[in-house]
Amino acid sequence: MDTIDTEKAKKYNKWIVVLSIIIPVVVAILSRVKLQDLGFDIQPLTFLPPIYATINGFTALLLIAAFVAIRKKNIVLHENLMSTAVWTSVVFLVMYVIYHMTSDSTKYGGEGVLKYIYYFILITHIILSVVIIPFVLITYVRGITNDRARHRKIAKITFPMWLYVAVTGVIVYLMISPYYI
């Protein structure tokens, strides 16, 4: 039986709190900063949205594969897939911020019921993308510190929420992509 590394967990808990606050604040601030306004001669990086949407889709597939792996009791594969999912989420976030630092936000041009569906998906995606940060970090730390019982308990909440954020990120992109300039 693996033992829980409580000292390691305590160290990580401080980082979870810090990162859960800093990441959304930094993303919100940087997404509103335009590099061109700061004197940088850079063209809008309009090629990034399909790339980071694809990364979101890949993250969703990794989460599903990790779920299947753990159901089959393949812990090593599960751990590797989850670590990769964390890193793909980081890559997504970096690309998202870089895009918004070089490009204006795109307005959704759809009408009628699709407009309401789009904004519902977008708003829930944004809210949960902030809420999911501490859940992912706590779940991940409980996994790497061998706190398996508590890891499983929170993973039951984290998994569907994170999967929703990843999938709705792709849906938001697909719905808004016809309106990119």
C-alpha positions in Angstrom: 0.0 0.0 0.0 1.3 3.4 -0.9 1.7 6.0 1.8 0.4 9.5 1.6 3.2 12.1 1.3 1.7 14.7 3.7 4.7 17.0 3.7 4.7 17.1 -0.1 0.9 17.8 0.0 1.3 20.7 2.4 3.9 22.3 0.2 1.6 21.9 -2.9 -1.4 23.2 -1.1 0.2 26.7 -0.8 0.8 26.7 -4.5 -2.7 25.6 -5.3 -4.1 28.6 -3.5 -1.7 31.0 -5.1 -2.2 29.6 -8.6 -5.9 29.4 -8.3 -6.0 33.2 -7.7 -3.1 34.3 -9.9 -3.9 32.3 -13.1 -7.4 33.8 -13.6 -6.3 37.3 -12.6 -3.2 37.2 -14.9 -5.3 35.8 -17.8 -7.9 38.5 -17.4 -5.4 41.3 -17.3 -3.2 40.0 -20.1 -6.2 39.3 -22.3 -7.0 43.0 -22.2 -3.4 44.2 -22.9 -2.6 44.7 -26.6 1.0 44.3 -27.5 0.5 46.8 -30.4 -0.6 49.5 -27.8 2.7 48.9 -26.0 4.7 49.7 -29.2 5.3 46.2 -30.4 5.1 45.8 -34.2 3.3 42.5 -34.3 0.5 41.3 -36.5 -2.6 39.7 -35.0 -2.0 36.0 -34.5 -5.2 34.9 -36.1 -3.9 31.4 -36.8 -4.0 30.5 -33.1 -7.8 29.9 -32.4 -8.1 26.7 -34.4 -4.9 25.5 -32.9 -5.9 26.1 -29.3 -9.4 24.8 -30.0 -7.8 21.6 -31.3 -5.7 21.4 -28.1 -8.9 21.7 -26.1 -10.3 18.8 -28.1 -7.2 16.8 -27.5 -7.4 17.6 -23.8 -11.0 16.2 -23.8 -9.8 13.0 -25.5 -6.9 12.7 -23.0 -9.4 13.0 -20.1 -11.7 10.3 -21.6 -8.7 8.0 -22.2 -7.5 8.6 -18.6 -10.9 7.7 -17.3 -10.9 4.5 -19.3 -7.4 3.7 -18.2 -8.2 4.1 -14.5 -11.4 2.0 -14.9 -9.1 -0.7 -16.3 -6.8 -0.2 -13.3 -4.0 0.9 -15.5 -2.6 3.5 -13.1 0.6 4.3 -14.9 -1.2 5.1 -18.1 -3.8 7.1 -16.2 -1.1 9.1 -14.5 0.7 9.8 -17.8 -2.5 10.8 -19.6 -3.5 13.1 -16.8 -0.1 14.8 -16.7 -0.4 15.3 -20.4 -3.9 16.7 -20.0 -2.5 19.2 -17.5 0.2 20.3 -19.9 -2.1 20.6 -22.8 -4.3 22.8 -20.7 -1.3 25.0 -19.9 -0.3 25.2 -23.6 -3.9 26.1 -24.4 -3.9 28.9 -21.8 -0.6 30.3 -23.1 -1.9 30.4 -26.7 -5.2 31.9 -25.7 -3.5 34.7 -23.8 -1.0 35.3 -26.7 -3.9 35.5 -29.2 -5.8 38.0 -27.1 -2.7 40.1 -26.6 -2.4 40.5 -30.4 -5.9 40.4 -31.6 -9.3 42.0 -30.9 -12.1 39.8 -29.5 -14.4 38.4 -32.1 -18.1 39.2 -31.7 -20.6 36.4 -32.2 -22.8 37.2 -35.3 -25.4 34.5 -35.0 -29.0 35.4 -34.3 -32.1 33.8 -32.8 -32.0 30.8 -30.6 -28.4 30.0 -31.6 -27.3 33.3 -30.1 -28.7 32.3 -26.7 -27.2 28.8 -26.9 -23.8 30.3 -27.8 -23.9 32.8 -24.9 -25.1 30.1 -22.5 -22.2 27.8 -23.5 -19.7 30.7 -23.5 -20.7 32.0 -20.1 -20.7 28.5 -18.4 -17.4 27.7 -20.1 -15.8 30.9 -18.8 -17.1 30.5 -15.3 -16.2 26.8 -15.1 -12.7 27.5 -16.6 -12.0 29.6 -13.5 -13.6 27.2 -11.1 -11.8 24.2 -12.5 -8.3 25.5 -11.7 -8.2 24.6 -8.0 -10.1 21.4 -8.7 -7.6 20.2 -11.2 -4.7 21.2 -9.0 -6.1 19.6 -5.9 -7.0 16.4 -7.8 -3.6 16.2 -9.4 -1.7 16.8 -6.1 -3.8 14.2 -4.3 -2.9 11.8 -7.1 0.9 12.5 -7.1 1.0 12.4 -3.3 -0.8 9.0 -3.2 -3.8 10.3 -1.3 -5.8 7.9 -3.4 -9.1 7.9 -1.4 -9.4 11.7 -1.5 -8.1 11.8 -5.1 -10.9 9.5 -6.2 -13.5 11.5 -4.3 -12.6 14.9 -5.8 -11.9 13.4 -9.3 -15.6 12.5 -9.5 -16.3 16.2 -9.5 -13.2 17.4 -11.4 -13.5 15.0 -14.3 -17.0 16.0 -15.6 -16.3 19.7 -15.0 -12.9 19.7 -16.8 -14.4 17.6 -19.6 -17.2 20.1 -20.0 -14.7 23.0 -20.1 -12.6 21.2 -22.7 -15.5 20.2 -24.9 -17.3 23.6 -24.7 -14.1 25.3 -25.6 -14.2 23.5 -28.9 -18.0 24.2 -29.3 -17.4 27.9 -28.7 -14.7 28.0 -31.3 -16.8 26.2 -33.9 -19.7 28.5 -33.3 -17.7 31.7 -33.5 -15.2 30.7 -36.2 -17.4 31.9 -39.1 -17.2 35.4 -37.6 -13.4 35.7 -37.4 -12.0 38.5 -39.6 
